[in-house]
Every structure is written in C-alpha cells, then in structure tokens.
Amino acid sequence: MKIKRNKGFFSISAVAKMFSVHQQTIRLYEKQGLVTPERSAGNTRLFSEGDIDRLEEIIYLTNELGINLAGVEMVLKLKKQVSKMQKEMNDLFEKTQKNLDEHAQHSKRTIQESATKLMRIKNASKTSNIKPINQDTTKNETPHVNWEVEYEE
C-alpha cells in the first residue's frame, strides 16, 4: 500500500485524503502519541515524510490487521526495540569480524616469522656442526631425524 508522494510537509487535510481517513482519526493518533507532527507558526500540523510513513503503518495495523490503538502502540515500541537490538548486534558482529581479521593477520605474521626462523635453522644446519644422530627410516615413511648440536667450548 505504498503511495507515491512528493517530499516536504503535508497538511492534515492532505494526509487525510491521501489515506482516505477522517482528519479526526489522525488527530486521535496524535492524541495517543502515535504520531507527532511539527507545528507551523500558526499552530497548523505539518506532517513530514517520516510522519506519513508512520501514519501509513498505523493505518495498516488498524484497518488491515484489526489491531486496536493500544496494540499499535505496543507493536511500534517493539519494532523500535527490535531495530535498536539489531543495530547493537550489527555493531557487535562488525567488532567481532574486526577482531577476527586482526587475529588472522597476527597469526599469518607469526607463521611467516616461524617459517623464516625454521628456514634459517635449516640453512644454518647445512653449514654448522648440527648433525642428525640417528635417522630412522622404514619403507614408505618420512624419515624421523633426531638432532644433536655440538657446542664449542
């Protein structure tokens, strides 16, 4: 039930025509605190785009779903709470994703540093006194090497 409309402010008579409701119905919604239009210098109600969207929702809930005004108020409050909780959850997910990304980057750096150190040790073992002391090999297995380091005193 979306209605195309121009941006700006609307008078109560234009809004009433837009939704085919009586002006008194809109005043009742305002009295119940369901909608709060701005006021002009002459105290005329001015309905913004947001007010129109809210009225559209209120009219849908009352006319199409048969919800009374107390129920509409509860639905709107719950909707606001859900939106707030959704925003909080999205913020939490973003923060968690950022932490995971940072942790992944740290892990990658640690792995790269460890690999570099291992390569240095491997290269150093080729040119130093580090020799395998016994090498166990069986068929189709990777050799197991025990290393012994000889230190000069």
C-alpha positions as CSV (number, residue, x, y, z in Angstrom):
1,M,0.0,0.0,0.0
2,K,2.8,2.4,-0.8
3,I,1.7,5.8,-2.2
4,K,4.0,7.9,-4.3
5,R,4.3,11.4,-2.9
6,N,6.5,14.5,-3.1
7,K,8.9,15.3,-0.4
8,G,8.0,18.1,2.0
9,F,5.4,18.7,4.6
10,F,1.7,18.0,4.3
11,S,-1.4,19.4,6.0
12,I,-3.8,17.3,7.9
13,S,-6.4,17.6,5.1
14,A,-3.9,16.4,2.5
15,V,-2.9,13.4,4.7
16,A,-6.5,12.5,5.4
17,K,-7.2,12.5,1.7
18,M,-4.0,10.5,1.0
19,F,-5.1,7.7,3.3
20,S,-8.9,8.1,2.9
21,V,-9.4,8.6,6.6
22,H,-11.1,11.4,8.6
23,Q,-9.0,14.2,10.0
24,Q,-10.3,13.4,13.4
25,T,-8.8,9.9,13.1
26,I,-5.3,11.5,12.5
27,R,-5.9,13.8,15.5
28,L,-6.7,10.8,17.6
29,Y,-3.5,9.1,16.6
30,E,-1.6,12.3,17.6
31,K,-3.5,12.5,20.9
32,Q,-2.5,8.9,21.6
33,G,1.1,9.8,20.9
34,L,1.4,7.5,17.9
35,V,2.5,10.4,15.6
36,T,3.9,13.8,16.4
37,P,3.7,16.2,13.5
38,E,5.5,19.5,13.6
39,R,3.6,22.7,14.0
40,S,3.8,25.9,12.0
41,A,3.9,29.4,13.5
42,G,0.1,29.4,13.2
43,N,-0.1,26.1,15.0
44,T,-1.0,24.1,11.9
45,R,0.0,20.5,11.9
46,L,2.8,19.8,9.3
47,F,3.3,16.1,8.5
48,S,6.8,15.1,7.3
49,E,7.7,12.1,5.2
50,G,8.5,10.2,8.4
51,D,5.2,11.1,9.9
52,I,3.4,9.9,6.7
53,D,5.3,6.6,6.8
54,R,4.4,6.1,10.4
55,L,0.7,7.0,9.7
56,E,0.7,4.5,6.8
57,E,1.9,1.8,9.2
58,I,-0.6,2.8,11.9
59,I,-3.5,2.7,9.4
60,Y,-2.3,-0.6,8.0
61,L,-2.2,-2.1,11.5
62,T,-5.6,-0.8,12.5
63,N,-7.6,-1.2,9.2
64,E,-5.9,-4.2,7.7
65,L,-4.9,-6.2,10.7
66,G,-7.6,-5.0,13.1
67,I,-5.2,-4.1,15.9
68,N,-6.5,-1.6,18.4
69,L,-4.5,1.6,19.3
70,A,-3.0,0.1,22.4
71,G,-1.8,-2.8,20.3
72,V,-0.5,-0.5,17.7
73,E,1.5,1.4,20.3
74,M,2.9,-1.9,21.6
75,V,3.8,-3.0,18.0
76,L,5.6,0.3,17.4
77,K,7.5,0.1,20.7
78,L,8.6,-3.5,20.0
79,K,9.6,-2.5,16.4
80,K,11.7,0.2,17.9
81,Q,13.3,-2.2,20.4
82,V,14.0,-4.7,17.6
83,S,15.7,-2.1,15.5
84,K,17.8,-1.0,18.4
85,M,18.8,-4.6,19.2
86,Q,19.5,-5.2,15.5
87,K,21.8,-2.2,15.4
88,E,23.6,-3.4,18.6
89,M,24.0,-6.9,17.1
90,N,25.3,-5.5,13.8
91,D,27.8,-3.4,15.8
92,L,28.9,-6.5,17.7
93,F,29.3,-8.5,14.5
94,E,31.4,-5.8,13.0
95,K,33.6,-5.6,16.1
96,T,33.9,-9.4,16.2
97,Q,34.8,-9.5,12.5
98,K,37.4,-6.8,13.0
99,N,38.9,-8.8,15.9
100,L,39.0,-12.0,13.9
101,D,40.6,-10.2,11.0
102,E,43.3,-8.7,13.3
103,H,43.8,-12.2,14.9
104,A,44.2,-13.8,11.4
105,Q,46.7,-11.1,10.4
106,H,48.7,-11.7,13.6
107,S,48.6,-15.5,13.0
108,K,49.8,-15.0,9.5
109,R,52.7,-12.9,10.6
110,T,53.6,-15.4,13.3
111,I,53.5,-18.2,10.8
112,Q,55.7,-16.3,8.4
113,E,58.2,-15.4,11.1
114,S,58.3,-19.0,12.3
115,A,58.8,-20.3,8.8
116,T,61.6,-17.8,8.3
117,K,63.3,-18.9,11.5
118,L,63.0,-22.5,10.5
119,M,64.5,-21.8,7.1
120,R,67.4,-20.1,8.8
121,I,67.9,-23.0,11.2
122,K,67.7,-25.4,8.2
123,N,70.2,-23.4,6.2
124,A,72.5,-23.0,9.3
125,S,72.4,-26.7,9.9
126,K,73.9,-27.3,6.5
127,T,76.9,-25.2,7.3
128,S,77.3,-25.8,11.0
129,N,78.0,-28.6,13.4
130,I,74.4,-29.7,13.7
131,K,74.2,-33.3,12.6
132,P,71.5,-35.9,12.8
133,I,72.5,-38.5,15.4
134,N,70.2,-41.3,14.2
135,Q,67.9,-41.4,11.3
136,D,65.1,-44.0,11.4
137,T,63.6,-44.8,8.1
138,T,61.2,-47.5,7.2
139,K,59.6,-48.3,3.9
140,N,57.3,-45.5,2.6
141,E,57.7,-43.3,5.7
142,T,59.1,-39.9,6.1
143,P,62.5,-40.2,7.8
144,H,62.5,-39.3,11.5
145,V,65.6,-37.3,12.4
146,N,66.9,-36.7,15.9
147,W,69.2,-33.7,16.0
148,E,72.2,-33.2,18.2
149,V,74.0,-29.9,18.5
150,E,77.7,-29.8,19.2
151,Y,78.9,-26.8,21.1
152,E,82.4,-25.5,21.1
153,E,83.8,-24.6,24.5
